[in-house]
Amino acid sequence: MSLYMSMDRTAVLVLGVGAAALGLGLGFGFRFLRRTEELVRVGVVSQLLLHPLKSGRAMSLSLAECLRGGLKFGHMQDRHWLVVTDDGHMVTGRQQPSLVLVSLTCEGGQVCLNGPNMEELRFPVNQPDNNIKDCRVLGGDIQGRDCGEEASRWLTRYLGEEKTFRMVHFEPQMKGRRSVEIEPLFPQCEQVAYLDVGPVMLLSEASVKDLSSRLEKDVTVERFRPNIVISGCEAFEEDSWEEIQIGSVRLQRVMSCGRCIFTTVDPETGIINRKEPLETLKSYRQCKPSEKHIYKSEPLFGQLHTVKKTGILQVGDVVYKIRR
């Protein structure tokens, strides 16, 4: 047998063994990729809450779109309107507690602004001729379309201070704030408008009930400004749901929601007490020592999620955690 024939046979043999190994590897890989998901029922959506105006009154919905940037209903998207000072700095219920009593809705292409002892103000959702304002939100730069002089006068009169307040609207063509620059745990691609950091915050009724049982006066879910409220689970069970499915929507947990002084604003009165329920939360909802660099001394209440798959959410939808 010639040397060349021997080399050819060896090559064929090696090729055959390699192909067989590749076939086994691919087969194993495909079996791994085909690994089935198990959907485990963990609760039911009991409320959907949209906050069109940052720090404003929540809108309770029976149905909402769940987009990458948060919940949306008609023209209204979560935290897409913002109150700012004349020089563009964010104003929230931390500085102006009575903002929680201001409701912003949309009807027939008009924004409707309402507040205690104030006449309703209406102005167009789209005002393309108005100036675009540079704003600062939690240390980050972002733009907003100025909502006009009437909205500014309404807010300035309502908040009752000598300084001037304005309202801005985040529009689809504007560049959002990158969540990862606020909290490094978020994916590089995540962007939000005027939300603090994450597009969807989820909280269970049982967690709120557990907190209320430790307080002199009950609190409601509205105080904590979640987007999705879940019933039918145990207190703080939502802390362990790494990935969930609600209808066609897929949500990925990123981190817990650290709580601040804003939780001490009563959503029904607009009065801040600067103590409860924050002090009670601090007594039993601290993070693990290994997570102090993330949450510091903020107590944890609720979970922040990104949207892996968009879709429609409805009250009554079953919530499944995904097990692989």
BELJOUR-V878268 format. One record per backbone hydrogen bond with DSSP energy under -0.5 kcal/mol. NH is the residue of the N-H (numbers start at 0). CO is the residue of the C=O. If there is no record, write none. Layout:
nh = <NH	NH>
co = <CO	CO>
This chain:
nh = <5	6	7	8	9	10	11	12	13	14	15	16	17	18	19	20	21	22	23	24	25	26	27	28	29	30	31	32	33	34	37	38	39	39	40	41	42	43	44	45	45	46	47	48	49	51	53	53	55	56	58	59	60	60	63	64	65	66	66	69	71	72	75	77	78	79	79	80	81	82	83	84	85	87	89	90	94	95	98	99	100	101	102	104	106	109	110	111	112	112	113	117	120	122	124	126	129	132	132	134	135	136	139	141	142	143	144	145	145	146	151	152	153	154	155	156	157	158	159	160	165	167	168	169	170	173	176	178	178	180	181	182	185	189	191	193	199	201	202	204	207	208	209	210	211	212	213	214	222	223	224	225	226	227	228	229	230	236	238	239	240	241	243	244	245	246	247	248	249	250	251	252	252	253	254	256	257	258	262	263	264	265	265	266	268	269	272	278	280	281	282	282	283	283	284	290	291	293	294	295	297	299	300	302	303	304	305	307	307	308	310	312	314	315	316	318	319	319	320	321	322	322>
co = <1	2	3	4	5	6	7	8	9	10	11	12	13	14	15	16	17	18	19	20	21	22	23	24	25	26	27	28	29	31	322	36	37	320	38	318	318	230	316	43	228	228	60	226	58	49	51	80	52	101	49	57	47	58	312	71	310	64	69	66	64	75	72	70	50	51	76	51	167	90	165	88	163	84	135	82	91	91	95	96	97	98	113	111	109	106	122	104	110	120	102	114	112	110	108	124	126	130	143	141	87	139	136	134	174	132	168	130	143	166	147	148	149	150	151	152	153	154	155	155	83	81	144	79	168	170	191	176	189	177	178	178	182	186	176	78	304	302	227	229	203	204	205	206	207	208	210	211	219	220	221	220	200	200	46	202	43	233	235	236	237	239	250	319	248	317	311	245	308	243	305	241	250	303	303	301	255	298	259	260	261	263	270	264	265	265	263	274	276	277	278	279	279	280	280	287	288	290	290	291	294	284	256	201	254	199	251	249	305	249	65	63	61	44	313	42	244	317	39	242	37	320>
